[in-house]
Amino acid sequence: MSRSLKKGPYVDPRILKKIDGKKLGDRTIFKTWSRACVISPEMVGFTFGVHNGKDFISVLATEEMVGHRLGEFSLTRKFNRHGGKMQKEIEIAAKQRELDAAKAAKVVPAAVAKK
């Protein structure tokens, strides 16, 4: 057994103090910077605003999240996309084909209605 298991999970006492006395399912958002705090069964049903370095991401604690840390559900890095200039050109061409197909679909029913 590792040392961290002997010490037990880290639950920030300030978070427990905030949710103490609140009703289960209360939709108020509890802001926190404590990303290392482990979600305990007492936290289930509450919404936490977990800081990701820029803003607060809303995290609704569910039963499946118990034992995980709050920071796992508030990503700090934003994935833009792979590829560069060529990928962007391919995406623009695909979008243009979709628009052309949509226009063609609109024109066909109008031509059929005239007959």
N, C-alpha and C positions, 0 to 999 in steps of 0.2 A: 504494500500500500504506500502510495507516495505521500510526501509530507503535506501537500495541499489538501488531500482528502482528510487527514487527521485534523487539520485546522477547521475544516467545514467550509461551506460556501460563503462568499462575501456578499452580504446584503447591506446596502447603505442604510444606516439608521434614519437619515433624513427623509428618505423615500417612504420608509415604514411610518414615520411620524406624519407625513403628508396624507397618506391613505388611511391612517387611523381615524375611525369615527365617520368615515364616508360610507355611503350605501354602495352595495355591489351593483355594478352596471352604471355608475355615475359617469356621465359623459364629459366631465371636466378634464382638461388635459394637465397633467402634472409635469412641468418642465424639469429636466434633469441633465446634468453634464456627466453623471456617473454611468459611463458606458460599461464599466467592469462589474456593475451590480448584477447578481444572479437573480433571475425571476423566480420568486417563491410562490407557493400556492396561495398566499394571502393577496398577491398582486393580480391574480386572474380576474378578468372582467374590467380592469381599469385601463385607461388610455394614458400613455406616457409620451411626452415630447422629448425625444432623445436627441441631443446635440450631435451633429456630424462634423462640426468644425466650421460650418457656415450657417445652417439653419436647424430648426428643430423638426425632426421627422416623427409623425404620429405613429405610435406602436400600440396596438390593442393587445394586451397580454391574454393569451388563450391557454388552455390546459396543456396543449402540446408543447408550449414554449417553456414550461417549468424545467429548471435546471440549466437553461441557456442564459447567456448574458444579454443585456439590453442592447449593447453595441452591435451584436450580430444582426439586428434587424434595422439598423440605421447605417446604411453604407456611406463611406467617406469618399469614395472615388466614383466619378460619373463616367460611364462607358459611352463614348461618342459613337464610334463605329470603326471598323477596319477599312483599309483602303485609303487612297488619296484621291488625286484628280481623276484617275481613270474610273474608280468606283463611283464617284459622283456623276460622271458623264453617263455611265450605265444606268444609274437610278433615274436620272432625268429622262433618258430615252424610254425607259420602261413606263414612267409616268405619262409621257406624251402618247405612247401607244394605247394606254388605258383610256386617256381622254378622247383619242380618235375613235376608239371602239365604242365609247359611250355616245359620241356624237352620231356615229353611223347607226347605232341602235335607235336613236331618237328620230332620225330621218326616215328610216324604213317604215315605221308605222304611219307616218304622215303621208307617205307616197301611196300606201295601201288604202288609206282612208279616202283619197281623192278618186280612186277607181270606182 
